Amino acid sequence: MKELTVVITNESGLHARPATTFTQMNAKFASKLTIAANGKTADAKSILTVLTLGATKDTSVVLTADGPDEEEALAAMSKFLTTNHD
């Protein structure tokens, strides 16, 4: 299991559209993926749970991956959260 803490730097945070893209991207990985912020933990492959985090720009999040492609998954999640998009 690998863990990484990042600060969301994209302007959009994880509102509906970026959260949808984030979860769709994560669904391609075999590893179990979670994202934690604001005292809550969410399945990073579930749009409903990711939206409950209320993660906006400058929110610190803890990304966790456990499985065969965990390093690739963490790198993709981190890059997504620190890249500007709508």
N, CA, C and O atoms as a printed pandas DataFrame, in Angstrom:
     atom_number atom_name residue_name chain_id  residue_number  x_coord  y_coord  z_coord
0              1         N          MET        A               1    0.848   -1.184    0.000
1              2        CA          MET        A               1    0.000    0.000    0.000
2              3         C          MET        A               1    0.887    1.238    0.000
3              4         O          MET        A               1    1.883    1.309    0.720
4              5         N          LYS        A               2    0.510    2.198   -0.811
5              6        CA          LYS        A               2    1.242    3.462   -0.921
6              7         C          LYS        A               2    0.300    4.601   -0.568
7              8         O          LYS        A               2   -0.909    4.531   -0.787
8              9         N          GLU        A               3    0.904    5.671   -0.005
9             10        CA          GLU        A               3    0.122    6.842    0.378
10            11         C          GLU        A               3    0.868    8.098   -0.026
11            12         O          GLU        A               3    2.098    8.140    0.021
12            13         N          LEU        A               4    0.130    9.118   -0.421
13            14        CA          LEU        A               4    0.718   10.373   -0.867
14            15         C          LEU        A               4   -0.193   11.516   -0.452
15            16         O          LEU        A               4   -1.408   11.440   -0.636
16            17         N          THR        A               5    0.383   12.578    0.108
17            18        CA          THR        A               5   -0.387   13.769    0.457
18            19         C          THR        A               5   -0.076   14.854   -0.553
19            20         O          THR        A               5    1.089   15.154   -0.816
20            21         N          VAL        A               6   -1.125   15.448   -1.124
21            22        CA          VAL        A               6   -0.969   16.538   -2.085
22            23         C          VAL        A               6   -1.960   17.644   -1.752
23            24         O          VAL        A               6   -2.964   17.417   -1.078
24            25         N          VAL        A               7   -1.664   18.831   -2.231
25            26        CA          VAL        A               7   -2.578   19.962   -2.096
26            27         C          VAL        A               7   -3.177   20.215   -3.472
27            28         O          VAL        A               7   -2.456   20.334   -4.463
28            29         N          ILE        A               8   -4.498   20.295   -3.522
29            30        CA          ILE        A               8   -5.176   20.553   -4.795
30            31         C          ILE        A               8   -4.816   21.961   -5.243
31            32         O          ILE        A               8   -5.110   22.935   -4.550
32            33         N          THR        A               9   -4.186   22.064   -6.393
33            34        CA          THR        A               9   -3.779   23.378   -6.900
34            35         C          THR        A               9   -4.599   23.822   -8.100
35            36         O          THR        A               9   -4.519   24.980   -8.511
36            37         N          ASN        A              10   -5.391   22.911   -8.668
37            38        CA          ASN        A              10   -6.203   23.352   -9.801
38            39         C          ASN        A              10   -7.332   24.240   -9.303
39            40         O          ASN        A              10   -7.824   24.069   -8.187
40            41         N          GLU        A              11   -7.735   25.179  -10.130
41            42        CA          GLU        A              11   -8.741   26.178   -9.755
42            43         C          GLU        A              11  -10.103   25.566   -9.441
43            44         O          GLU        A              11  -10.854   26.106   -8.628
44            45         N          SER        A              12  -10.423   24.450  -10.075
45            46        CA          SER        A              12  -11.758   23.865   -9.957
46            47         C          SER        A              12  -11.961   23.004   -8.723
47            48         O          SER        A              12  -13.099   22.742   -8.333
48            49         N          GLY        A              13  -10.870   22.560   -8.100
49            50        CA          GLY        A              13  -11.035   21.610   -7.004
50            51         C          GLY        A              13  -11.680   20.341   -7.542
51            52         O          GLY        A              13  -11.416   19.934   -8.673
52            53         N          LEU        A              14  -12.523   19.719   -6.731
53            54        CA          LEU        A              14  -13.221   18.516   -7.180
54            55         C          LEU        A              14  -14.729   18.753   -7.180
55            56         O          LEU        A              14  -15.474   18.037   -6.510
56            57         N          HIS        A              15  -15.179   19.765   -7.935
57            58        CA          HIS        A              15  -16.624   19.938   -8.092
58            59         C          HIS        A              15  -17.107   18.907   -9.111
59            60         O          HIS        A              15  -16.321   18.067   -9.548
60            61         N          ALA        A              16  -18.359   18.952   -9.490
61            62        CA          ALA        A              16  -18.984   17.876  -10.270
62            63         C          ALA        A              16  -18.223   17.419  -11.514
63            64         O          ALA        A              16  -17.956   16.227  -11.660
64            65         N          ARG        A              17  -17.874   18.324  -12.397
65            66        CA          ARG        A              17  -17.237   17.903  -13.653
66            67         C          ARG        A              17  -15.851   17.297  -13.417
67            68         O          ARG        A              17  -15.592   16.194  -13.899
68            69         N          PRO        A              18  -14.949   17.975  -12.693
69            70        CA          PRO        A              18  -13.644   17.358  -12.453
70            71         C          PRO        A              18  -13.733   16.074  -11.623
71            72         O          PRO        A              18  -12.953   15.147  -11.839
72            73         N          ALA        A              19  -14.664   16.011  -10.686
73            74        CA          ALA        A              19  -14.818   14.800   -9.878
74            75         C          ALA        A              19  -15.244   13.626  -10.749
75            76         O          ALA        A              19  -14.809   12.495  -10.534
76            77         N          THR        A              20  -16.085   13.895  -11.719
77            78        CA          THR        A              20  -16.507   12.840  -12.650
78            79         C          THR        A              20  -15.312   12.332  -13.446
79            80         O          THR        A              20  -15.114   11.123  -13.566
80            81         N          THR        A              21  -14.524   13.237  -13.983
81            82        CA          THR        A              21  -13.333   12.855  -14.744
82            83         C          THR        A              21  -12.352   12.093  -13.854
83            84         O          THR        A              21  -11.781   11.087  -14.274
84            85         N          PHE        A              22  -12.157   12.577  -12.622
85            86        CA          PHE        A              22  -11.252   11.951  -11.656
86            87         C          PHE        A              22  -11.665   10.499  -11.387
87            88         O          PHE        A              22  -10.823    9.601  -11.420
88            89         N          THR        A              23  -12.951   10.264  -11.121
89            90        CA          THR        A              23  -13.405    8.913  -10.802
90            91         C          THR        A              23  -13.362    8.000  -12.027
91            92         O          THR        A              23  -13.047    6.816  -11.903
92            93         N          GLN        A              24  -13.676    8.541  -13.213
93            94        CA          GLN        A              24  -13.594    7.733  -14.434
94            95         C          GLN        A              24  -12.152    7.311  -14.708
95            96         O          GLN        A              24  -11.895    6.177  -15.112
96            97         N          MET        A              25  -11.225    8.224  -14.488
97            98        CA          MET        A              25   -9.809    7.915  -14.666
98            99         C          MET        A              25   -9.389    6.804  -13.693
99           100         O          MET        A              25   -8.689    5.868  -14.076
100          101         N          ASN        A              26   -9.817    6.916  -12.454
101          102        CA          ASN        A              26   -9.430    5.950  -11.424
102          103         C          ASN        A              26  -10.048    4.575  -11.642
103          104         O          ASN        A              26   -9.477    3.571  -11.215
104          105         N          ALA        A              27  -11.197    4.512  -12.295
105          106        CA          ALA        A              27  -11.858    3.230  -12.548
106          107         C          ALA        A              27  -11.002    2.313  -13.420
107          108         O          ALA        A              27  -11.217    1.101  -13.435
108          109         N          LYS        A              28  -10.046    2.870  -14.137
109          110        CA          LYS        A              28   -9.196    2.076  -15.028
110          111         C          LYS        A              28   -8.097    1.318  -14.277
111          112         O          LYS        A              28   -7.456    0.429  -14.837
112          113         N          PHE        A              29   -7.888    1.671  -13.021
113          114        CA          PHE        A              29   -6.838    1.021  -12.240
114          115         C          PHE        A              29   -7.392   -0.168  -11.464
115          116         O          PHE        A              29   -8.533   -0.145  -11.004
116          117         N          ALA        A              30   -6.570   -1.210  -11.323
117          118        CA          ALA        A              30   -6.973   -2.401  -10.579
118          119         C          ALA        A              30   -6.878   -2.186   -9.072
119          120         O          ALA        A              30   -7.590   -2.839   -8.309
120          121         N          SER        A              31   -6.019   -1.290   -8.642
121          122        CA          SER        A              31   -5.799   -1.054   -7.214
122          123         C          SER        A              31   -7.029   -0.453   -6.538
123          124         O          SER        A              31   -7.860    0.192   -7.177
124          125         N          LYS        A              32   -7.121   -0.683   -5.230
125          126        CA          LYS        A              32   -8.144   -0.017   -4.407
126          127         C          LYS        A              32   -7.622    1.392   -4.142
127          128         O          LYS        A              32   -6.508    1.557   -3.645
128          129         N          LEU        A              33   -8.418    2.405   -4.470
129          130        CA          LEU        A              33   -7.979    3.790   -4.365
130          131         C          LEU        A              33   -8.909    4.575   -3.455
131          132         O          LEU        A              33  -10.132    4.482   -3.564
132          133         N          THR        A              34   -8.311    5.357   -2.548
133          134        CA          THR        A              34   -9.108    6.235   -1.699
134          135         C          THR        A              34   -8.514    7.632   -1.700
135          136         O          THR        A              34   -7.332    7.828   -1.982
136          137         N          ILE        A              35   -9.364    8.595   -1.377
137          138        CA          ILE        A              35   -8.949    9.980   -1.234
138          139         C          ILE        A              35   -9.584   10.486    0.053
139          140         O          ILE        A              35  -10.773   10.279    0.292
140          141         N          ALA        A              36   -8.784   11.150    0.877
141          142        CA          ALA        A              36   -9.284   11.664    2.151
142          143         C          ALA        A              36   -9.035   13.162    2.240
143          144         O          ALA        A              36   -7.963   13.650    1.883
144          145         N          ALA        A              37  -10.048   13.888    2.723
145          146        CA          ALA        A              37   -9.951   15.334    2.905
146          147         C          ALA        A              37  -11.035   15.781    3.874
147          148         O          ALA        A              37  -12.097   15.165    3.968
148          149         N          ASN        A              38  -10.755   16.847    4.580
149          150        CA          ASN        A              38  -11.751   17.444    5.473
150          151         C          ASN        A              38  -12.344   16.434    6.461
151          152         O          ASN        A              38  -13.531   16.496    6.784
152          153         N          GLY        A              39  -11.513   15.509    6.934
153          154        CA          GLY        A              39  -11.965   14.527    7.911
154          155         C          GLY        A              39  -12.809   13.396    7.355
155          156         O          GLY        A              39  -13.380   12.621    8.123
156          157         N          LYS        A              40  -12.899   13.284    6.038
157          158        CA          LYS        A              40  -13.697   12.230    5.395
158          159         C          LYS        A              40  -12.816   11.439    4.441
159          160         O          LYS        A              40  -11.831   11.957    3.914
160          161         N          THR        A              41  -13.179   10.180    4.224
161          162        CA          THR        A              41  -12.475    9.337    3.261
162          163         C          THR        A              41  -13.475    8.844    2.231
163          164         O          THR        A              41  -14.603    8.482    2.567
164          165         N          ALA        A              42  -13.046    8.834    0.960
165          166        CA          ALA        A              42  -13.932    8.428   -0.128
166          167         C          ALA        A              42  -13.248    7.411   -1.021
167          168         O          ALA        A              42  -12.026    7.410   -1.169
168          169         N          ASP        A              43  -14.053    6.552   -1.610
169          170        CA          ASP        A              43  -13.593    5.648   -2.655
170          171         C          ASP        A              43  -13.310    6.523   -3.872
171          172         O          ASP        A              43  -14.219    7.174   -4.387
172          173         N          ALA        A              44  -12.074    6.547   -4.335
173          174        CA          ALA        A              44  -11.681    7.430   -5.441
174          175         C          ALA        A              44  -12.278    7.016   -6.783
175          176         O          ALA        A              44  -12.075    7.696   -7.789
176          177         N          LYS        A              45  -13.013    5.902   -6.804
177          178        CA          LYS        A              45  -13.668    5.454   -8.030
178          179         C          LYS        A              45  -15.175    5.737   -7.992
179          180         O          LYS        A              45  -15.897    5.387   -8.926
180          181         N          SER        A              46  -15.647    6.369   -6.912
181          182        CA          SER        A              46  -17.073    6.619   -6.733
182          183         C          SER        A              46  -17.374    8.116   -6.734
183          184         O          SER        A              46  -16.965    8.830   -5.819
184          185         N          ILE        A              47  -18.079    8.590   -7.743
185          186        CA          ILE        A              47  -18.394   10.009   -7.855
186          187         C          ILE        A              47  -19.168   10.511   -6.640
187          188         O          ILE        A              47  -18.903   11.611   -6.156
188          189         N          LEU        A              48  -20.106    9.735   -6.147
189          190        CA          LEU        A              48  -20.922   10.189   -5.018
190          191         C          LEU        A              48  -20.087   10.406   -3.763
191          192         O          LEU        A              48  -20.281   11.392   -3.052
192          193         N          THR        A              49  -19.165    9.500   -3.486
193          194        CA          THR        A              49  -18.360    9.668   -2.275
194          195         C          THR        A              49  -17.308   10.763   -2.442
195          196         O          THR        A              49  -17.009   11.479   -1.487
196          197         N          VAL        A              50  -16.749   10.902   -3.627
197          198        CA          VAL        A              50  -15.752   11.955   -3.868
198          199         C          VAL        A              50  -16.387   13.337   -3.695
199          200         O          VAL        A              50  -15.768   14.235   -3.126
200          201         N          LEU        A              51  -17.600   13.507   -4.176
201          202        CA          LEU        A              51  -18.274   14.795   -4.047
202          203         C          LEU        A              51  -18.547   15.171   -2.586
203          204         O          LEU        A              51  -18.610   16.355   -2.255
204          205         N          THR        A              52  -18.710   14.174   -1.716
205          206        CA          THR        A              52  -18.990   14.470   -0.305
206          207         C          THR        A              52  -17.790   15.068    0.416
207          208         O          THR        A              52  -17.939   15.607    1.512
208          209         N          LEU        A              53  -16.606   14.982   -0.181
209          210        CA          LEU        A              53  -15.406   15.512    0.463
210          211         C          LEU        A              53  -15.385   17.042    0.514
211          212         O          LEU        A              53  -14.777   17.630    1.408
212          213         N          GLY        A              54  -16.045   17.672   -0.437
213          214        CA          GLY        A              54  -16.025   19.133   -0.502
214          215         C          GLY        A              54  -14.624   19.673   -0.731
215          216         O          GLY        A              54  -14.253   20.708   -0.177
216          217         N          ALA        A              55  -13.844   18.972   -1.547
217          218        CA          ALA        A              55  -12.447   19.336   -1.793
218          219         C          ALA        A              55  -12.352   20.461   -2.819
219          220         O          ALA        A              55  -12.727   20.285   -3.978
220          221         N          THR        A              56  -11.857   21.603   -2.392
221          222        CA          THR        A              56  -11.696   22.769   -3.252
222          223         C          THR        A              56  -10.214   23.061   -3.441
223          224         O          THR        A              56   -9.356   22.363   -2.900
224          225         N          LYS        A              57   -9.926   24.101   -4.215
225          226        CA          LYS        A              57   -8.533   24.506   -4.399
226          227         C          LYS        A              57   -7.897   24.748   -3.037
227          228         O          LYS        A              57   -8.548   25.280   -2.138
228          229         N          ASP        A              58   -6.651   24.372   -2.876
229          230        CA          ASP        A              58   -5.849   24.512   -1.661
230          231         C          ASP        A              58   -6.216   23.529   -0.545
231          232         O          ASP        A              58   -5.722   23.657    0.575
232          233         N          THR        A              59   -7.073   22.557   -0.839
233          234        CA          THR        A              59   -7.386   21.506    0.129
234          235         C          THR        A              59   -6.265   20.471    0.097
235          236         O          THR        A              59   -5.840   20.043   -0.977
236          237         N          SER        A              60   -5.791   20.073    1.266
237          238        CA          SER        A              60   -4.808   18.998    1.372
238          239         C          SER        A              60   -5.552   17.670    1.375
239          240         O          SER        A              60   -6.490   17.481    2.150
240          241         N          VAL        A              61   -5.137   16.754    0.512
241          242        CA          VAL        A              61   -5.782   15.444    0.431
242          243         C          VAL        A              61   -4.748   14.339    0.584
243          244         O          VAL        A              61   -3.585   14.503    0.215
244          245         N          VAL        A              62   -5.188   13.214    1.131
245          246        CA          VAL        A              62   -4.336   12.038    1.257
246          247         C          VAL        A              62   -4.854   10.998    0.277
247          248         O          VAL        A              62   -6.002   10.560    0.361
248          249         N          LEU        A              63   -3.999   10.615   -0.643
249          250        CA          LEU        A              63   -4.319    9.618   -1.656
250          251         C          LEU        A              63   -3.722    8.285   -1.222
251          252         O          LEU        A              63   -2.562    8.228   -0.812
252          253         N          THR        A              64   -4.500    7.225   -1.309
253          254        CA          THR        A              64   -4.022    5.900   -0.936
254          255         C          THR        A              64   -4.335    4.920   -2.055
255          256         O          THR        A              64   -5.431    4.932   -2.616
256          257         N          ALA        A              65   -3.370    4.077   -2.372
257          258        CA          ALA        A              65   -3.553    3.050   -3.399
258          259         C          ALA        A              65   -3.001    1.732   -2.880
259          260         O          ALA        A              65   -1.927    1.687   -2.280
260          261         N          ASP        A              66   -3.742    0.669   -3.117
261          262        CA          ASP        A              66   -3.312   -0.651   -2.674
262          263         C          ASP        A              66   -3.617   -1.643   -3.786
263          264         O          ASP        A              66   -4.778   -1.956   -4.050
264          265         N          GLY        A              67   -2.571   -2.133   -4.434
265          266        CA          GLY        A              67   -2.778   -3.100   -5.503
266          267         C          GLY        A              67   -1.637   -3.121   -6.492
267          268         O          GLY        A              67   -0.601   -2.492   -6.271
268          269         N          PRO        A              68   -1.821   -3.842   -7.583
269          270        CA          PRO        A              68   -0.736   -4.069   -8.538
270          271         C          PRO        A              68   -0.255   -2.833   -9.288
271          272         O          PRO        A              68    0.895   -2.791   -9.724
272          273         N          ASP        A              69   -1.106   -1.830   -9.446
273          274        CA          ASP        A              69   -0.712   -0.630  -10.190
274          275         C          ASP        A              69   -0.773    0.621   -9.311
275          276         O          ASP        A              69   -1.081    1.714   -9.784
276          277         N          GLU        A              70   -0.474    0.439   -8.027
277          278        CA          GLU        A              70   -0.632    1.521   -7.055
278          279         C          GLU        A              70    0.241    2.739   -7.345
279          280         O          GLU        A              70   -0.211    3.872   -7.178
280          281         N          GLU        A              71    1.466    2.530   -7.771
281          282        CA          GLU        A              71    2.340    3.676   -8.043
282          283         C          GLU        A              71    1.844    4.485   -9.243
283          284         O          GLU        A              71    1.853    5.716   -9.213
284          285         N          GLU        A              72    1.418    3.801  -10.281
285          286        CA          GLU        A              72    0.883    4.473  -11.467
286          287         C          GLU        A              72   -0.409    5.225  -11.112
287          288         O          GLU        A              72   -0.633    6.341  -11.581
288          289         N          ALA        A              73   -1.238    4.615  -10.296
289          290        CA          ALA        A              73   -2.502    5.240   -9.890
290          291         C          ALA        A              73   -2.251    6.502   -9.063
291          292         O          ALA        A              73   -2.882    7.532   -9.299
292          293         N          LEU        A              74   -1.339    6.429   -8.101
293          294        CA          LEU        A              74   -1.028    7.606   -7.286
294          295         C          LEU        A              74   -0.470    8.736   -8.137
295          296         O          LEU        A              74   -0.819    9.899   -7.938
296          297         N          ALA        A              75    0.387    8.397   -9.078
297          298        CA          ALA        A              75    0.965    9.425   -9.959
298          299         C          ALA        A              75   -0.129   10.096  -10.784
299          300         O          ALA        A              75   -0.121   11.317  -10.939
300          301         N          ALA        A              76   -1.068    9.317  -11.313
301          302        CA          ALA        A              76   -2.147    9.870  -12.132
302          303         C          ALA        A              76   -3.071   10.748  -11.289
303          304         O          ALA        A              76   -3.454   11.835  -11.721
304          305         N          MET        A              77   -3.433   10.285  -10.086
305          306        CA          MET        A              77   -4.313   11.078   -9.230
306          307         C          MET        A              77   -3.650   12.386   -8.825
307          308         O          MET        A              77   -4.278   13.445   -8.855
308          309         N          SER        A              78   -2.386   12.309   -8.449
309          310        CA          SER        A              78   -1.653   13.506   -8.040
310          311         C          SER        A              78   -1.567   14.510   -9.176
311          312         O          SER        A              78   -1.809   15.701   -8.980
312          313         N          LYS        A              79   -1.226   14.033  -10.354
313          314        CA          LYS        A              79   -1.128   14.920  -11.517
314          315         C          LYS        A              79   -2.466   15.579  -11.811
315          316         O          LYS        A              79   -2.523   16.774  -12.102
316          317         N          PHE        A              80   -3.534   14.808  -11.737
317          318        CA          PHE        A              80   -4.865   15.356  -12.005
318          319         C          PHE        A              80   -5.205   16.484  -11.029
319          320         O          PHE        A              80   -5.725   17.523  -11.434
320          321         N          LEU        A              81   -4.917   16.279   -9.768
321          322        CA          LEU        A              81   -5.286   17.265   -8.739
322          323         C          LEU        A              81   -4.426   18.511   -8.760
323          324         O          LEU        A              81   -4.786   19.522   -8.156
324          325         N          THR        A              82   -3.302   18.457   -9.440
325          326        CA          THR        A              82   -2.408   19.611   -9.473
326          327         C          THR        A              82   -2.294   20.215  -10.881
327          328         O          THR        A              82   -1.380   20.993  -11.158
328          329         N          THR        A              83   -3.235   19.846  -11.769
329          330        CA          THR        A              83   -3.272   20.368  -13.132
330          331         C          THR        A              83   -4.572   21.129  -13.328
331          332         O          THR        A              83   -5.630   20.664  -12.903
332          333         N          ASN        A              84   -4.510   22.283  -13.960
333          334        CA          ASN        A              84   -5.731   23.059  -14.184
334          335         C          ASN        A              84   -6.604   22.427  -15.255
335          336         O          ASN        A              84   -6.115   21.976  -16.291
336          337         N          HIS        A              85   -7.899   22.401  -14.991
337          338        CA          HIS        A              85   -8.933   21.891  -15.899
338          339         C          HIS        A              85  -10.254   22.458  -15.435
339          340         O          HIS        A              85  -10.317   23.065  -14.366
340          341         N          ASP        A              86  -11.328   22.278  -16.218
341          342        CA          ASP        A              86  -12.640   22.742  -15.735
342          343         C          ASP        A              86  -13.442   21.623  -15.204
343          344         O          ASP        A              86  -14.570   21.830  -14.756
